[in-house]
Amino acid sequence: MASLSEQLDEMLKEVGGIVNLTIEEREEVTQAGADVLARNLKQATKKAGHYNANRKVGKMTHLADSVDVGNLDRTKSDGSTAVGFTKKDANHARIAHFLNDGTRFYSRR
């Protein structure tokens, strides 16, 4: 049986090799995908049943409102586009991790 790498190489040969895109073209493709992911992530987070657009809890934004798209680490782009949660007012990625995995088995230090 061929390894995964060998199978992928064979598939690339069958479809005509690797497509060479410029950085600008890669940015356009990954931006489109990132926009779809961000939109779906916001919708899924709002459907979790605890979203209230009119809430008054200090200055912290809701998890669904903290989705950010772009070159999040502010470095020179290689054509990739990231989707994540902002850290402007709270570490929203950490909060999302708790919502996803729960906190029941976390040890209290």
C-alpha angles and dihedrals in degrees: 000000000000120000120251090254091054091047091051091048090052091049090052090052090052095051095045106267134282119333109234110217128180118241090255091053091048090050090052093050096044092043090056091051092045092051091054092047092048093049092049092044091053092048093048092048092050091049090057087094101244102082117120116172092196098052121131109211105143119274098317114117122224117262091248090054094050099067110126129193128197141048092338098182091052094233129133109291123244090191097278124123122206131210120201148123122285125245095205096114103003139358094268093176089061090050091049089051090055092048091049100044103022126226102249096108098037111119115235109229 
